[in-house]
């Protein structure tokens, strides 16, 4: 009897650690599913930053995380369709860009955590209740493009003191853009500038209004926090090059592509920063309990090659303040 009891205890001692090991292996083998939807090529760096950020936090694609990414290129019907796919597949988190895009995703993914990688003010646009606590299933990193509208217009004036008329195009359906144009008007009045405004609700209209830009009529082009213009910034860059006009933006990536200057957050770095928030979501923290973050760094970037191409002699005191010079 004693021998049987001893054998049983030995067997039990071997079994319990084995079962615990299996449980740990099962937990370690959990593979998280992350969806990401962007509105245009300009936002691609955010996804690269997100993935690299999660790698640094221990989430390696193909091992413990998988991604399903779609660039809908401004097609909101495609965005809604893709969001439904993500919800049906029960992804653990959906990463987004822009107020309008995030809002469209949130209307469908009501119970799925959403982490935006870059967008304008989410409070003023009604996306969340506050930056400290969203009050819903959304959190993320803002780009401060809206708040810095006046500062960018001031920098444009400093780079070309002779400017008087500034061309601005915006989407009247975009709430963030309407807030931005209001700030641009106020800043322009303080700086003694005249805005020449144009409206565009889609890519076709954007192309048409940019054909109307003439160097004889305006002195510069200014990009506001408008998802249509930002996602298709190449069209504004082409118009600026054609008319040899300075183009001011909030996007460092647009400056790399040929805009004269930018003052704002870097998309790749914003995506990388949002990875920390995504990690918290994957670990079970509710988005409403994760405060929305400002970008860690705002950079003033100037493209010296573009300045030379458009014949602009930049004041050296302005050049000296740039965080990055592209030549």
CORDA-V430438 format. One record per helix or strand of 3 or more residues. SS is the DSSP state (helix for helix, strand for strand). FROM is the first residue (numbers start at 0). TO is the last residue. If there is no record, write none. Layout:
ss/from/to
SS/FROM/TO
SS/FROM/TO
This chain:
ss/from/to
helix/1/27
strand/31/37
helix/40/55
strand/64/70
helix/75/87
strand/92/96
helix/98/107
strand/113/117
strand/137/140
helix/148/158
strand/164/169
helix/174/190
strand/193/198
helix/202/210
strand/219/221
helix/226/230
helix/232/242
strand/245/248
helix/251/256
strand/260/263
helix/266/281
helix/286/288
strand/298/302
helix/303/308
helix/315/318
strand/323/325
